[in-house]
């Protein structure tokens, strides 16, 4: 397993656009396995479009280092190389004193070299000082190259190259000129989700590699250790012989791939459908309603009565229904958008989802506090939302929140029968056997 981590000196340096452009360019001739550091759903969608292979999250808060190595090995079995996009600045982590949860930690965990992206706007000799500072900060992080972004022209480029050439022992992979028309579209939760025009946008990002030395970049990749990791089985196996239905469209598209594979390893056959396209709720034993942007499509969702009434009936019958963030909102009585218009939802829980201010992003640790699907579990994940739940009567919660916000007063996971809905996006591999109670709760 050979690869490279592309990291930023901070946020907003053009990391996602440049990394996606590199992925897209290299994928024209090679099998590139993409990864994203941290709890991000949207960046991996663009990676997946660029590479034609599903991008994975690598996160040492939600999963152990062995889990990270296992995911990387599992996903890259037949790939030529791995490219990992970092998160925020290279050394930004959970605290100011350790590299826990940082891009640097992922690079060391996988043994991959690092290429830094530096926003060189208005910089000259200072760029050399910054590069040396990053290289000296942690000698165990193998920073092999730098990409200079937002270079204004030939004179600026020459000034940067001469300063770095004199003061730094590092390869300059190349420069990227400022091009506003090549920036990816954004929304309130980050980049916009992919749509029919996104493939063209991703291909367009290849232009960002025009002035990069891709052979030099590949030399860095080829110089990385070809490591393999035997970390055992990632998923607990069961023979449940069940079916799960998962909505997948612009309203519901935030799912960790590991959660889906956990279901499949448990003998649960997964099928997808689109409420936005008017699909009826499929017959299934389990429903998993992920996050996304239901607030932007609340009118269309409210008009799909078969979907909403079907969910309510499924929950009333004792079927398993798991909702996360947007799924939680859909399982409430209604969603009220920023325009003040209220749209009726499934009504599994007596509460209203109301768009408000920003909450998160933050990592979560939740503990089950009673019996049910996630009994006797501590689960890690994350939350990031712009809504709050106005609860009605007799709200019952499954989780107490050790870290994070949850729904109300340190509680998360509204529960009724075998339905559970939380603001926490759970990460299945943060616990040993995420679906161990499935049969117990439905038999």
KELO-491156 format. One record per residue: residue in one letter; x, y, z of N, C-alpha, C in turn. Coordinates in pm, whole numbers, plus 50000, padded with zeros to 5 digits. Example, Ala and Ser with C-alpha at 12.3 -4.5 7.8 and 13.67 -1.06 7.14 Angstrom:
# KELO-491156
a513194943150780512304955050780513204967050780;s512854977550708513674989450714512905000350787;
//
This chain:
# KELO-491156
x500854988150000500005000050000500895012450000;x500955019249887501725031549875500765043449867;x501205054849914500325066349907500955079049957;x500145089549960500595102650004499435109750071;x499755118150169498775126750234498955140850181;x497875146850133497915160750089497265169250198;x498085177450262497645184750381497765199650358;x497015207250436497075221750430497815227450548;x498335239450532498905246550646497815252350735;x496595252350682495435256850757494195254250675;x493065258750723491825257450647491775268150538;x491005265550433490795275550330491965277950238;x492885268050226494055269850140493845263650002;x492645258449975492365252249846492625237349843;x492685231449958493065217349972492135207849897;x490825209549914489895200049853489895201149701;x489885213349648489875214949502491145209449439;x492295212649498493565207949441493685192849455;x493345187649571493435173149591492525165749495;x491295170549479490355164049388490845164949245;x491455176349207492025177549073493145167649051;x494015165849151495105156049141494545141949130;x493555138749212492925125549205492365122949066;x491655132849012491015131248881492045129348771;x493125137248776494165136148675494865122548681;x495255118248799495965105548812495075093648778;x493765095148803492835084048777492625081348629;x493125090048545493015087548401493855075448360;x494905072448438495795061348402496035051548516;x495675055348638495955046848752494705044748837;x494745034248918493655031449011493985038449143;x493295049449167493575057849284492505055349390;x492945051549509492005049849620492025062549705;x490885069649711490855082249786490415080349931;x490905089150016490515089550157490385104050202;x489645106050309489495119150371489715117850521;x490565126250577490765126350721489595133350788;x489055126950893488035133450973486615130150931;x485655135451006484235132350985483615141450880;x483755137850756483295146050644482535137250547;x481345141450506480565133550410480675138950268;x480875151950252480755157950119482065157050039;x483195160350100484465159150028484635145249968;x484335134450043484485121149983483595118749861;x482455125849851481625124349731482365129149607;x483085140349621483865145449508485055136349478;x485675131149582486765121549561486255109449481;x485095104549520484535092649455484275095249307;x483735107049276483545110749136484875111549062;x485885117049127487175119049063487885105849033;x487735096249123488515083749114487715071849062;x486405072749067485605061049032485695050149136;x486185053549255486275044349369485755051649492;x485065044649578484445050949693485495055949792;x485425068749822486335074649920485915070650061;x486885069450149486645065350288487145075950385;x486505076650501486965085250609487985077750695;x489035084750734490035079450825490065088450947;x489745082951064489555091451182489955083751307;x490975088651377491475081551495490725085151622;x489775094451614488875096551729487745086451725;x487145084651610485985075751599486405061051591;x487585058251538488085044551530489525044151576;x489985032551620491365031151666492335032051548;x493625032751577494625032751471494565019751391;x494285008651459494144995951387492944996351292;x491865002751334490705004351246491085012651124;x491805023551146492245032051035493095024150938;x494055016650990494915008450903494084997850831;x493124991950903492274981750842491434987150729;x490844998950749490035005150643490905008250522;x492095013950546492985017250435493395004850357;x493724994150427494124981750360492954975550286;x491784975350349490584969450290490184976750162;x490214989950166489744997850052490734998149936;x492024996349965493044998349861493624985349807;x492944974249828493494961149790493964960449645;x493184965849553493554964849411493904978549352;x494264988149439494605001649391496095002749363;x496445012149276497845014949247498455024249351;x497645033149404498125042449506496955048049584;x497275053549701496275059949787496595074949795;x495555082949790495695097249816494755100949929;x495305106950033494545110650152494475125750160;x493265131250158493105145550181493005148150330;x493815157350379493795160650521492615169250559;x492595173150685491535181750738492185193550810;x491665205450787492195217650849493705218550829;x494425223750928495885224150919496475210550953;x497685208050905498325195050923498335190451068;x498585199551160498765195651300497535198451387;x496445203051328495255205851409494595192851452;x494395191351584493775179251637492785182451747;x492605173151836491615174851942492045185052047;x493355186352067493855195652167495005203652107;x495525213052184496665220752139497995214852178;x497965203152244499215197552297499565183952239;x498655177452167498945164452106498475164451961;x498885153951887498425152951748497215143651735;x496575140351846495405131551843494335137351751;x493855129451657492795133451567493245142351452;x494545143851434495045153051331495415145651203;x495625153551097496125148050972497525142250993;x498335149051075499685144051103499645130151163;x498695127851253498585114551315498225103951212;x497325107251119496965097751014498175094750926;x498955104950892500145102650809501105093150878;x501315094951007502225086151081501625072251099;x500315071651119499655058651136499785050051012;x499685056150894499785048650768501195048350712;x502095056550766503455056950715503565063850580;x502655073150550502655080050422503405093350433;x504135097250327504715110650321503625121150302;x503995133650325503045144850320503475154850215;x502495159850140502695171350053501855182750110;x502495193950138501815205550196501265214650088;x500085219850110499535230550026499655243650105;x500335253250044500565266150107499835276950027;x498995284550094498375296150031499435307050024;x500015308849905501165317849889500775332149857;x499495335149863499045348849833499815359049918;x500465368349853501205379349919502425374549997;x502885362349975504045357250047505275356549957;x506455357750019507725355649951508615347350040;x509595353850108510485346450198509715340150314;x508605346350353507815340750464507355326550433;x507125323650305506725310050268507795300050309;x509075303550289510165294650328510175292650479;x509955303450554509925302350700508795293150747;x507645294450685506495286250723506765271450692;x507335268850576507625255050538508625248850638;x509685256050669510665250750764510055248450901;x509185257550942508525255851071507685243151076;x506935240550970506115228450966506985215850964;x508125216350894508965204450886509685201751018;x510065212251089510785210651215509875207051331;x508585210351320507665208951434507575194551482;x507455185051389507405170851425508225163051323;x509475159751358510345152551265509815139051221;x508845133451295508275120551258507275121651143;x506865133951111505995136250996506885139050875;x506775130650775507675130950659507115140350551;x507425153350563506945163150465507935163550348;x507475158750233508365156650118508205167050008;x507085174150006506865183449896505905194449934;x505845204749849504935215849873504305220149741;x503035223849748502315229849636501965244049675;x502305253549589502075267649616500785272049547;x499795275949625498505279849570498385295049569;x497505299849480497215314149467498465322249432;x499225317249338500395324349288499925334149180;x500315346749192499715357249109500305358048969;x501545353548950502145354548817503585350048818;x504285351348703505665346448692506635352848793;x506525365948817507425372448912507215367249053;x505955365349089505645359949222506175345649234;x505975337749129506475323949130507995323649146;x508705331949072510155332149079510635335949219;x509965345749279510335350049414510145338649514;x509045331449502508775320149591509785308949571;x510035305549446510955294349418512375297549465;x512825309949445514175313449488514295313249640;x513255318049711513285317949858513285303749912;x512415295449857512315281649904513575273849865;x514085276449744515295269649701516495272749788;x516595285049836517735288949919517595284050063;x516395284550118516215282450262515615268950300;x515075261350205514355248950238514925237150158;x514975225850221515345213450153514065205650125;x513315209950025512035203849995511735205349846;x510985195949792510625196649651509365205249632;x509445214449537508275222349501507565214949388;x506405209249420505655201449320505145210449209;x504905223049242504445232449141503585243349201;x502965250849113502165262349156500745261149099;x499835267549168498445268249122498045282849119;x497645287549003497205301448990495785302849046;x495455314549093494115316949146493085316749033;x492095307749044491055306548941489705304849011;x488955315549023487685315049096486705305349032;x486725304248900485735295948832485955281048856;x487085277448920487355263348947487105259649093;x486455268449168486115265149306484835257149312;x484785247349404483595239049418482495246649490;x481205244149456480085251349518479925247449664;x479365256749744479225254049887477805256749935;x477505250750053476245252750125476565254750273;x475515255050355475735258050496476425246850572;x476455234650522477185223850588478515220950520;x478955230050434480215228050363479985228850213;x480695220550138480475220049994479085214849964;x478555218549848477275213049804477455198349770;x476405190449790476475176449752476545175149601;x476985163449557477165161549412475805160649344;x475785164949217474575163849137474995160248995;x474075161548900474365157148764475495165048700;x475715177448743476775185448686478115184348757;x478145176748866479355176148948480495169048878;x480185158748798481245151448729482035160848639;x481315169548568481985179248481482845188848563;x482335192848680483105201848766484385195148814;x484285182448850485455175148898486485173648787;x486035170248667486955169248554487635182648530;x486885193448546487445206748528488565209948624;x488535203648742489575206148842490935200648799;x490955192248696492245187448645493115199048600;x492475210148561493245221848515494135227348626;x493795224448753494615229148863495965222148867;x496105211148794497365203748792498245207848674;x497805217548594498555221148473500005225048502;x500225231948613501575236448646502175228548762;x501675216348784502265207348883503125197048812;x504195193048876505055182448823504515169148876;x503645162948798502995150748842503975139048853;x505045139348773506075129048787506785130348921;x507035142648963507665144849094506745140049205;x505445142949191504485138349290504485123149297;x504505116549181504505101949180505805096249235;x506925103449219508185099149280508045098549432;x507345108349488507115108449633506245096549674;x505205093949595504345082349623505145069449615;x505895067749508506665055449488507745053749594;x508195064849651509205064049756508655060249892;x507325059849905506725055950032506855040950053;x506875036750178506965022550209505715015350161;x505915003750100504784995650054504344986650170;x503494992050255503114985250378501804977750364;x501704966850435500434959650449500164957950597;x498904957950632498514956850772497534945350789;x497864936250878496944925450911496254929051042;x495084934851031494384939851149493174931251186;x493064919651125491934910951156490654915551088;x489554910051133488264913651073487804927351121;x487364935251025486844948551061485464947651124;x484634938251076483224938051113482844925051184;x481964926551283481374914751346480404908151248;x480474895251236479644888051139478454881351209;x477304882051143476084875451190475384869551069;x474374861751095473564856150987472114859951011;x471844873051003470514877851035469504875250924;x469954873950801469044871450688467884881450688;x468234894150690467254904950694467504914550578;x466584923950562466744934450462466714948150528;x467474957450474467444971350520467194980350400;x466384990550420466115000550316466695013850361;x467445020250271468145032650303467825042950195;x467245054450232467035064950131468355071050090;x468535073149961469775079349914469445089049800;x469565101749831469395112549733469955125149798;x469645136949746470225149049800469745152149941;x468575147149977468045149350112468665139950214;x469055128150171469595117850260470815111350194;x471985116550223473195111250158474395110850251;x474205113650379475325113650473475365100350549;x476145091250498476295078050560477785074450562;x478255069350673479585063250673479485049750603;x480345047650505480335035050431480525023050524;x481295024950631481535014050725480245009550793;x479315018750815478035014950876477245005750783;x477275008850653476575000350556477234986650548;x478554986550546479274973750540479084965650667;x478914972350779478614965350904477294957850892;x476294964350830475014957650807475184945550716;x475934947350609476114936450514476854924750576;x477844927650662478574916950730477664909450827;x476634916150874475684909850967474604901850895;x474724900650764473724893050688472484901150656;x472634914350650471524923250617471694928150474;x470754924950388470794929250249470284943650240;x471104952550181470804966750179470294971050041;x469174978250040468664984049916468404998849938;x468575006849832468385021249842467165025649762;x466655037349797465525043249727465595058349743;x464775065749667464825080249671463445086149700;x463225091049822461965097949852461755110249765;x462845117049726462715129149645462185126049506;x462465114049458461955110149326460555104049335;x460005104149457458655098749476458615084049506;x459765077749532459775063349562458975060549688;x458215049749684457505045249804458495038849900;x458095037750025458945031150123458985016250092;x460175010650064460254996250033459924987850156;x459504975850132459304966350241460674961850291;x460904962650421462184958950477462014955950625;x463044949850683463034947050827463614958550907;x464444966750841465154977550910465244989450816;x465095001350873465225013650795466295022550859;x467165027750776468255036350822468165049450745;x467785060150816467525073150753468665082450792;x469585084650699470765092750728470525107550717;x471605115150731471525129550722471645134250578;x471685147250563471735153350430471135167250439;x470215170050347469575183250343468055182050331;x467395175150425465935174350414465255187850426;x465905197350495465305210650510465195217950377;x466085214750283466035221150151465005214550060;x464525203050099463565195550017462335191550099;x462055199350202460985195650295459625194850225;x459375203650129458085203450059457915190449982;x458955186449906458865174049828458725161949920;x459475162050030459385150750123457995149850184;x457445161350224456125161350288455035156450194;x455275157950063454285153549965454365138649937;x455445132149981455585117649962454965110550082;x453635109850082452905104350195453235089650220;x453465082250112453755067950129455045066050208;x456035074150180457305073450253457105076850399;x456465088150428456325092750566455375084050647;x454235080850591453295072250662453855058150679;x454595053650579455215040450588456225039750702;x457005050450718457965050850829457245050250963;x456185058150976455425058351101454835044651131;x454285038251029453715024951049454785014751086;x455955015751020457045006451050457465007651196;x457605020051243457975022151382456905016951477;x455635019151443454525014351527454484999251534;x454904992751425454924978051422456124972051492;x457034980551541458194975551613459384972651525;x459334976751398460514975051313461614984751356;x462844981151325463974989851359464025001551261;x464045013651317464205025751236465305033951303;x466385036151231467505044151282467555057251205;x467535068251276467625081351211468805089251265;x469495096251177470635104451218470525118351156;x470485128551241470465142651199469275145451106;x469455145650975468325147650885467275136850902;x467725124650933466785113850961465995116451087;x466645121951190465955126151312464885136351280;x465215146351199464255156751163463045150751091;x463305141151004462225134750928461335126251017;x461895120951124461125112451215460325120551316;x460495133951315459685142751399458365146151329;x457545154351394456245157851338456355167251218;x457385175951221457485185751112458885191651107;x459175198050993460395205950975459965220050939;x460485229751013460235243850983461515250050930;x461455255050807462645260650744462925274750789;x464005280450735464375294150771463315304050727;x462505300250630461435309050584460205308650673;x460255300450779459145299550872458035290250830;x458165283850713457125274750664457325260950727;x456245255550782456285242450847455805231650751;x456565220950741456215209750654456055197050738;x454955190150718454655178250796455585166850758;x456105159850860456975148350841456285135750893;x457045125850936456465112650966455745112151100;x456175120151198455495120351327455755108351415;x456855101251392457205090251482457425095751623;x458075107451630458325113851760457565127051769;x457145130251892456385142451917457365154051935;x457825159251825458745170451829458795177351694;x459205189951694459325197651571460785201051547;x461255198851424462605202951386462535217151330;x463285226251389463245240251349464655244751312;x464805250351193466105255451151466485267351238;x467745267151286468195277451380469645280851350;x470455282151454471875285251435472715272751421;x473985274951401474925263951378475305256751507;x475305243451501475745235051613476835225651561;x478045227551610479155219251566479905225851453;x480765218251386480925203751400481675200151527;x481315188751584481995183951703481935168751706;x482935162951769482905148551794481965145451910;x481335133951903480425129452007480875116252069;x480625114952197480685101952266479355100352337;x478645089752306477325087552365477285073752432;x476535073052542476395060652617474925056752622;x474615044052592473225039652605472855039352753;x471665043752782471245044752922470075035552955;x469725027152860468605018052885468645006552788;x467604998652786467544987052698467114991352558;x467444982852461467054985752324468154982152227;x468074987652108468974983951999470444986052035;x470764996752106472154999752135472474997952284;x471774988952348471974986052490473434982152518;x473954987352629475314983952675476384987952575;x476234999552514477235004252417477665018452448;x478925020952421479455034452410479855036252265;x479305046652202479475048552058480045062352032;x480935063051936481505075851896480975079851759;x480985092751734480515097951606480725112851603;x479895119751527480005134351524478635140451496;x478515153351522477295160551488477645174051427;x476795178551336476945191351270475595194751210;x474915204551266473545207351220473185221851244;x472165226151174471635239751184470185239551231;x469815229351303468435228251351468425224751499;x467255226551560467005222151697465665215151699;x465475206651801464225199351815463415205351929;x462215210251896461275214951998460405203052037;x460665197652156460045185052197458635187052250;x457825176952226456485176652283456515169552417;x455525161352441455405154652570456095141052570;x456545136952689457005123152712458145118952620;x459125127652603460295123852524461145113952601;x461545103252535462385093052597463685092252517;x464805092152587466105092152522466845079052547;x467605074752447468415062652461469825065952507;x470355077952475471765080752500471955092552594;x472935091152682473495102752751474745106852675;x475005119852672476095125152590477265128852680;x478375121852662479595125252735480325136752666;x480345136252533480995146752455480075150552340;x479845163452320478925167852218477725174952279;x476705177352198475525184752243474285176052250;x474045168252144472835160152141471595168352115;x470475163352163469185169952139468825179752249;x468965175752374468525184252486469215180052615;x469815189652684470345187652819471225175152830;x472155173552738473085162352745472475148952712;x471365149052640470715136652600470565136252448;x470595124252393470455122552249469755109252225;x469265107552103468645094852067467215093452115;x466305101252057464885098952086464555084452054;x463785078052139463485063952116462025060752145;x461485051852064460115047352079460015033752012;x459515023852083459535010052033460975006751993;x461215003451868462565000551822463105011251727;x462545023251737463025034651659463955043151746;x465085047251688466055055651757466515066451660;x466475079151703466895090051616467725100051695;x468895103251643469855111751715470425122451624;x470995132851684471815142051607473185136051579;x473595126651662474885120051642474865111251518;x475805113651428476085104051320476965093251382;x476395081651406477165070951471478195065051375;x479325060951432480355054151355480425039751403;x480005030551317479815016651357481085010351413;x482255013951359483495007451402484085013751527;x483335022751592483785028051721483435018751835;x482655008551807482264998651907482454984851848;x482594974851933483014961551886481964954551800;x480694956651830479654948751763478394957151755;x478374966651662477344977051655475944971451645;x475744960351577474404954951553474124942251633;x474804940551744474684928051820473274925951877;x472504936651896471194935251960470034934451862;x470324933951732469264934551632468214923651653;x468644911351662467684900351677466954901051809;x467664904951913467064905352047465884915052052;x465994926551986464944936552000463724933551912;x463894925551807462754923151718462114909451738;x462804900451808462214887051830461194887451943;
//
